[in-house]
Amino acid sequence: MTLRLTDSQMHELRQAALSVLWDLRGAFLEQLAVELRGKDLGDGLVCRVAYEVARTITRGAERTVAAG
């Protein structure tokens, strides 16, 4: 799937990705694409969803470490 993002949206996506561990960034991008599929990609939506997905991925990793 290809998403067409503006420079501003890409900047926000990169900023959100900084909070995600390097080895989880692929999962972050895949989940982000799923969440944005079929939506009208306004700046606010892309930013909000990127940070929500980053938090979800990060929390999942923290729970795994705490349980392990």
MODELLER restraints for C-alpha pairs under 7 A, 6 or more apart:
rsr = mdl.restraints
at = mdl.atoms
rsr.add(forms.Gaussian(group=physical.xy_distance, feature=features.Distance(at['CA:9:A'], at['CA:43:A']), mean=5.81, stdev=0.5))
rsr.add(forms.Gaussian(group=physical.xy_distance, feature=features.Distance(at['CA:9:A'], at['CA:46:A']), mean=6.35, stdev=0.5))
rsr.add(forms.Gaussian(group=physical.xy_distance, feature=features.Distance(at['CA:9:A'], at['CA:47:A']), mean=6.77, stdev=0.5))
rsr.add(forms.Gaussian(group=physical.xy_distance, feature=features.Distance(at['CA:12:A'], at['CA:47:A']), mean=5.70, stdev=0.5))
rsr.add(forms.Gaussian(group=physical.xy_distance, feature=features.Distance(at['CA:13:A'], at['CA:47:A']), mean=6.69, stdev=0.5))
rsr.add(forms.Gaussian(group=physical.xy_distance, feature=features.Distance(at['CA:13:A'], at['CA:50:A']), mean=5.79, stdev=0.5))
rsr.add(forms.Gaussian(group=physical.xy_distance, feature=features.Distance(at['CA:16:A'], at['CA:50:A']), mean=5.98, stdev=0.5))
rsr.add(forms.Gaussian(group=physical.xy_distance, feature=features.Distance(at['CA:16:A'], at['CA:51:A']), mean=5.28, stdev=0.5))
rsr.add(forms.Gaussian(group=physical.xy_distance, feature=features.Distance(at['CA:16:A'], at['CA:54:A']), mean=6.16, stdev=0.5))
rsr.add(forms.Gaussian(group=physical.xy_distance, feature=features.Distance(at['CA:17:A'], at['CA:25:A']), mean=6.77, stdev=0.5))
rsr.add(forms.Gaussian(group=physical.xy_distance, feature=features.Distance(at['CA:17:A'], at['CA:54:A']), mean=6.46, stdev=0.5))
rsr.add(forms.Gaussian(group=physical.xy_distance, feature=features.Distance(at['CA:19:A'], at['CA:54:A']), mean=6.72, stdev=0.5))
rsr.add(forms.Gaussian(group=physical.xy_distance, feature=features.Distance(at['CA:20:A'], at['CA:54:A']), mean=6.01, stdev=0.5))
rsr.add(forms.Gaussian(group=physical.xy_distance, feature=features.Distance(at['CA:20:A'], at['CA:58:A']), mean=5.89, stdev=0.5))
rsr.add(forms.Gaussian(group=physical.xy_distance, feature=features.Distance(at['CA:28:A'], at['CA:53:A']), mean=6.56, stdev=0.5))
rsr.add(forms.Gaussian(group=physical.xy_distance, feature=features.Distance(at['CA:28:A'], at['CA:54:A']), mean=6.41, stdev=0.5))
rsr.add(forms.Gaussian(group=physical.xy_distance, feature=features.Distance(at['CA:28:A'], at['CA:57:A']), mean=6.58, stdev=0.5))
rsr.add(forms.Gaussian(group=physical.xy_distance, feature=features.Distance(at['CA:31:A'], at['CA:53:A']), mean=6.91, stdev=0.5))
rsr.add(forms.Gaussian(group=physical.xy_distance, feature=features.Distance(at['CA:32:A'], at['CA:50:A']), mean=6.29, stdev=0.5))
rsr.add(forms.Gaussian(group=physical.xy_distance, feature=features.Distance(at['CA:32:A'], at['CA:53:A']), mean=6.33, stdev=0.5))
